[in-house]
Amino acid sequence: MDYNVSALIEYFPYFIPAAWKTIEVTALGILLGMVLGLLTAFSRLSKNPLFNVPARLYIFVIRGTPLLLQLMFLYFGLRSILNLEALTTAVIALGIHNGAYIAEIFRGAIQSIAVGQMEAARSLGMTYRKAMIRIILPQAFKRAIPPLGNQFIIALKDSSLASAITIKELLLKSQQLASSNYYMMEMLTIAAIFYLFYTSIFTWLVHKIEEKLAVSGSR
């Protein structure tokens, strides 16, 4: 079968809604993952087993099972019980999945800060919470930027799995169009162009944030 270049131009506009849907699922999944990740990181660092053990179990289960399985589990399990929409189910699954990885990124970044800095802050009369917010977290956040950027790009690509639960994102849209026009390679190419564009934007933004933080940190 010949590759039809003109089909790329003809069908490109049909992907715009799916492209926005991909961004929506990714952004909400990352936002939920950031919240869960930070809370889990603090729980993981806690010496209280009531917080530490559930955090360890959560990270172990999520990192030990594939995202597609987690999506299916929520879609066919909790969705029927809680009557969730497919989009909500996808966001929750992506958020939970990202949260486990982001938790380990934050935990590693926090633990990389010298213990003496917390001790110095406490000796000046700061509470643990204030010292963590003002001294430890700003430094940890800077160190977490590169791996967080990588995780965000992974989250963007993982959003394609939402097609398995009928979310009309880029991959599902390419499959649907290809089933009617028989331009499978062309439709997949359009989806790939959008993903490459998005990952390039993410990479550029992370690079700019790194530069900004490096400049502000040197002052």
PyMOL commands that set and color helices and strands:
alter all, ss='L'
color gray80, all
select helices_A, chain A and resi 5-45+49-64+67-82+86-111+115-123+128-165+170-181+184-218
alter helices_A, ss='H'
color red, helices_A
deselect
rebuild
show_as cartoon
